Amino acid sequence: MERLDAFMARANAAYYASRDPYADFTTAPEISQSFGEVLGLWAAVVWQTMGAPDPVILAEAGPGRGTLMDDALRAIGRAAPGFRAALRLHLVETSPRLRALQAARLPDAVWHDRIGQVPAGPLLLLANEFLDALPIRQFVRRGGGWTERHVQAGGFVELPAAPPGLDAAEGEVVEVGAAAQAVATALGARLAASGGAALFIDYGPARRAPGDSLQALRGRAPADPLVAGGEADLTAHVDFAAFAAAAQAAGAATQGPVPQGLFLARLGLPQRAEALARGQPPAQAAALLEGVRRLTEPHAMGRLFKALALCPPGLPDLPGFQ
């Protein structure tokens, strides 16, 4: 028997180390190259807002195949050569398999297992669908007290627990993302002291209500998250309010969250995709525009996914958050 967060951490570590996650799901950078390009330009504008420090660390947490950063660097090289010369590329990735894929595209990168290992100095951090894979704990209100969920033999076992600091009705599940909040605390303190910004794009409501959001994908279909740990991608909704509060308590300011569709529209992603589509064969142009619709329209990824930025207090409104 193990606590849910321990089970989730162990299962996801095994999954990303041994399997191709893109056989089970597709992320925004794989849907449209414009996604990574506009995030690269976002970082370039923020770098200028910071006073153009040289050197500056450009990092990505959970870089997947390296697609997002590859697209970002291409756009930066064309539009902001000064930023391209000043940046030092760092990637936060624990999977040796994914590191090898990233190295093929980003040979100049330096790799780390944790965000806390990224060297000191001004930092620009991009993180797309990183927080949702961090382990969570689940508590259940039972008879005026609380239990915590543990995993045993493919099912839940509830053991008595101290109150999680949140309220819920009888039988309701409360999720606590302690790992995500620890990231927010560490980054908040760093950004307040050394400058920079961190952009997180992930899925979940702006403010969490009680409920079980743990899910698994295997073969692009929902699966039981407690069965065959390490063979499916386990995720849970991000509690953006708790994440922002942890960063603020550590001294940082936060901007957002705003829906992904609105954020990307403000960055000009639709116009960028339309420019790319012009002159392409009809089928390829249609695919480019369909990818943008998938990322921005409310019924697709545009509303459920959110963008949230952490930065030092006093930094002006960042692109996409005006």
N, C-alpha and C positions, 0 to 999 in steps of 0.2 A: 504494500500500500504506500502511496506517496501523495503529497499534496498536489492539487491541480497545477499550480505554477511550476512545480518541479517536473511533473509529467510533461507539461507543454514545452518546457525548455529542453528537456531531453529528447522528446519526439522531434521537435523542429531542428535541433542540431543534427540528429541522425538523418532527417529528411534532406536537408540542404547539402549535407556532406556526400550523400550517396545517389541522389536522384536528380533528374532534370526537372526543375519546378515548372518550366514553361510547357511541359507536357500536360500540366494540370490547370494552369491559369495564364492569363496574359495581362501585363501591366501597361500603363499609359505609354512609356517610351517605346514599347514594341508595337503599339497601335499607330503612332504618328511620330515621325522624326521631328515635327514642329514642336512637340512637347519639350524635348530636351533642348532644342534651339532657343525657345523663348525663356526657359529657365536659365540657360547660360547668359542670355542678355540681361535677365533680371539680376544675376550676380554681378555683371559688369556695371550696371547702373548703381547698385548698392555699394560697390567698391568705390566708385566716384563719390558717392554721398559720404563715405567714410573718410574721404580725403586722399584716396588713391595710395594706401600704404604699399610699400615695396621693400621686402617681399610680403605676400599675403598667402594664407593657406586656403585653397579651395578643396573642400572635402565632400565626399558623398558617403552616407550610411546606407548599407544595403544596396550596393550598385548592380546587383543582378548580373547580366551578361556584359555590363559596361556600356550599354546602348545609350542611356541618358547622357552620361558624361562625354561619350564620344561625340554625340550630336551637339552638346553644349560647347565643347571645345572648338568644334568646327565653326560655330556661329561666333564665338568669342574671337577666334583668330581673324575672322573677316571684319568684324565690326569694332573690336576693341583690342588692337594689337598691344597696347600698353599694358592692359590687364593680363593678356596672355603671357607677356614676358615676365610680369611680376608674380604670377601665381605659382604655387608649389602644390602639386596634386597629391592628395592623400585619400585612401579608400578604407572604409571600415567594413571588413568582411571576414567571417570565420571559416567559411567553407573552402577547403583547398581546391575543390572542383570548380567552383565559381571564380576563385582567384585566377585560375589558369585561363578561363575564358576572358576575364577582364584584362589580363596581362597581354593577350593577343591584340587588344584594341588600345590599351593604355600602358605601354611599356615603361613610361616614365613615372608611374605612380609608386607611392610607398603605401604598404598595407598595414593595417592594425586590426586587432581583435575587438577592440572597444573604442568608443568615442573618446574616452578619457585618456587614451594613449596618443592621440593626435598632439603633436608638439605645440608648445605655447606660442602665442602671437595672435594677431588679428585673424579672424576665422570667418569664412563663408561656407556654410554647410547646407547641402541639399539632401533631403531624405524623402523619397517617394515610396509609400507602402513599406515603411520600416517599423513604425510603432505597432501596427496591427499584429505583427508576429511575435511581439514581446509577451512573455508569460503573464497571466492574470491569476488572481485568486477569486474564488466565488464563495459568498456567504449566504445562508438562508435563514430567514426569520422563522423561528419555531417556538411556539408556546411562550412568547414573551422574551425568549432568549435568542441565541444565535448558534448555528452550526457552521462548519466550514467543510466544503467538498474536498474529498480525497478520491483517488482513482485506484480501483482494485478489480482485476479480472474483467476489464472492459466495461465497468460500470462505476457509478458514484457511491461512495460511502460518506455519510455525514458524521462528523465528530464535533462535540461541544467546542465553542470558540468564544473568545472575547469579542465584544461589539466592534464592528469595523469602522465606527465613526460616522456611519450613514444610517438613514432610516428606511424602513420598508414595511409593507403590510405582511401579515402572516402568510408564510409560504413563498414570498417573493425572493428572488435571487438578486444579490447586490455584487457587482464586480469591482475589484480594486486592482488597478494597474500599477503596482508598486514599482515594477521595473521601468515603465515609461516615466513615472514621476521622478525616479532617480536620475534618468537622463535629463529631464527638464531642470532639476535642481543643479546638477553639475554644469550644464550648458548655461543656465541662467547666471550662475556665479562667474563663469569664465567670460561670457560676453559683457557683463557689467564691468569687469575689471580690464579686459584686453581689447574690447571692441569687436565688431563684426555683426553677423546676423545668421540665423538658422531658419531654413524654410522646410516645414513639414507638410506633406500632402498625403492624406490618408482618409480612411472612410469611417463614418460614424456620425451621430447627431452632434449638434453644437453643445448640447447639455444632456448628459446621460440620464435616463430614467431606469428604475429597477428592471431587470430582465436578463435572461441568459443569451449572450450573443456569440458564444463559442461556436465555431463552425470548422468544417474540414472540407477540402476539395481533393478528389482523387480522380484522375482521368477526366477532368473538366466537369465532374458531377459531384453533388453533395455526398458526403460520406459521414459515417459515425466517427466523431472526433476521438472517442475513447477506445476504438478498436484498431489494432495493427498500428500502434504508435511508430512513427518514423516513415510510414508509407503514404502519408497524406500531409498537405499543407494545413497547419492549424493557425487560425487567426481569431481575433475578437475585435469588436468595435472599439475605437479609440475614445477615451473620455477627454475631449478637448478642454473642457472647463477645468478638470483636475490637473491636466498637464500644464495649462496656462497658469493656474494658481501656484503650482510648485515652482515654475520659473520666476514668477513675480516675487514669491517669498525669498528667492535666492538673490534678488536685486535686479532682475531683467525687466524690460517692458515687453508686452506682447501686442501683436497686431493680428486681427482676425479672431476667430476663424471666419472665412467667407467661403461660399460654395465654390467648388472647383470650376464650374462652368463660368461663373462671373469672374473669377480670378484670371482664368486663361483668356477670356474675352478682353479684359482690361489690358492684358499683356500683348494683345494683337494676334493671338494664335489663329483665329479664322482668316484674317487677312494674309498671314504668312502662308497658310495652307493653300489659299486661293492663288497666291503668286507662284507657289510650287506647281500647282495643277495646270497652270497655263502652259500650253505647248506640249503637254504630256499626251500620250495616247488616251483615248476616251476611258478605257477600262482602268488605267492607272490613275487618271485624274479623279474618276469616281471613287476609287479606293481611298485616295488622299482625303477627299471631302467627307467621306463616310467615317473615316477615323476621327476627324475633328468633331463631327456630330456626336459620335459615341462618347467623346471626352467631355463635351460641353452641354449637351441637352439634358434637361432635368430628369427625364424618364430613364436616362442611361446612367452615366457616371457624374453628370454635372451637379447634382444636388447632394447625393449621399456623400461624395468625396468633398473634403474641406481642405483649405490652405490656412496655415497658421505660421506666423513668423515670431521668432524671439530676437530681441536686439537690446542694446543698451538704452536706458532712459534718455529721452531727449532727441533721439534720432528721428528725422522727419518721416512722414508717411512713406512707406516703401512701395515700389511698383505693385499694382494689383490690390493694394489695401487702402487706396485713397477714399 
